[in-house]
Amino acid sequence: MKMVKVLCQNDETKWNEAAKAAKMTMRARVVFWNEILAELKRA
């Protein structure tokens, strides 16, 4: 978080972009782990 604060500082646009990227990353992680779980259940 410290790095994000340094990079975004007081720029609302950068904060919004960082938040959007974080949400996309979390969604991708959920999909990734759900696929792993599904594969384990099939095994």
C-alpha positions as a Python dict, from the first residue, in 0.01 Angstrom:
ca = {
    (1, 'M'): (0, 0, 0),
    (2, 'K'): (289, 231, 73),
    (3, 'M'): (410, 203, -286),
    (4, 'V'): (61, 285, -418),
    (5, 'K'): (45, 592, -195),
    (6, 'V'): (381, 709, -327),
    (7, 'L'): (283, 651, -689),
    (8, 'C'): (-69, 794, -671),
    (9, 'Q'): (-9, 1073, -420),
    (10, 'N'): (-309, 1309, -438),
    (11, 'D'): (-409, 1223, -796),
    (12, 'E'): (-768, 1098, -791),
    (13, 'T'): (-738, 956, -1143),
    (14, 'K'): (-439, 744, -1044),
    (15, 'W'): (-622, 623, -731),
    (16, 'N'): (-922, 524, -943),
    (17, 'E'): (-698, 339, -1188),
    (18, 'A'): (-523, 161, -901),
    (19, 'A'): (-858, 58, -752),
    (20, 'K'): (-980, -70, -1088),
    (21, 'A'): (-660, -271, -1136),
    (22, 'A'): (-691, -417, -786),
    (23, 'K'): (-1051, -525, -849),
    (24, 'M'): (-956, -687, -1180),
    (25, 'T'): (-669, -869, -1010),
    (26, 'M'): (-892, -1000, -733),
    (27, 'R'): (-1151, -1123, -984),
    (28, 'A'): (-877, -1301, -1179),
    (29, 'R'): (-751, -1466, -860),
    (30, 'V'): (-1100, -1589, -775),
    (31, 'V'): (-1140, -1740, -1122),
    (32, 'F'): (-793, -1897, -1100),
    (33, 'W'): (-857, -2061, -762),
    (34, 'N'): (-1208, -2168, -858),
    (35, 'E'): (-1065, -2347, -1160),
    (36, 'I'): (-805, -2519, -943),
    (37, 'L'): (-1076, -2629, -700),
    (38, 'A'): (-1291, -2759, -985),
    (39, 'E'): (-997, -2953, -1125),
    (40, 'L'): (-921, -3106, -785),
    (41, 'K'): (-1283, -3216, -751),
    (42, 'R'): (-1267, -3382, -1094),
    (43, 'A'): (-948, -3571, -1004),
}
